[in-house]
């Protein structure tokens, strides 16, 4: 990974952490235990990510790469609309990055060349379908809130 990609990853991660901390400060009383678990998981993974990225420790970066998948898949258990929206926007930006530069910037060139691991057609298709699922879930959460307000 070159210096530009490293800087981009640092900046993106810092931006994600700022957004999560803003959401925490504004909505933590509304968060379910699963929502809080998501936030703790992401912030903990990012702590180790900063260190690993700084020292370019590839084995740890590879493990933390899996934590990105896990945190995105936590959309199955996350219930708050803003956290779901956070996951959705991240997934959309990730897919745009994949299409724009035709690789995952966190992977090595060798990892990007292997279509069975990390970035590839299967991953892109599954991510697209999961993005649709998260969008539908956000709609359901919003619809449920609207119905609850009308009943009251």
WOSUL-V292751 format. One line per field, one symbol per residue. psi: psi as a letter, one per 40 degrees, with the letter a starting at -180 (. if undefined). burial: + if it has 24 or more other C-alpha atoms within 12 Angstrom, else -. A space follows every 10 residues. Layout:
psi=???
burial=???
//
This chain:
psi=hidddddddd dddddddddd ddddddedde hidddddddd dddddddddd ddddefgddd dddddddddd ddeeddeieh dddddddddd dddddddddd efihediidd dddheehbha dddddddddd dddddddddd dddddddddd d.
burial=+----+--++ --+--++-++ --++------ +---++-++- +++-++-+++ -++--+---- ++-++--++- ++++++++++ ++++++++-+ ++-++--+-- --++++++-- -------++- --++--+--+ +--++-++-- ---------- --
//
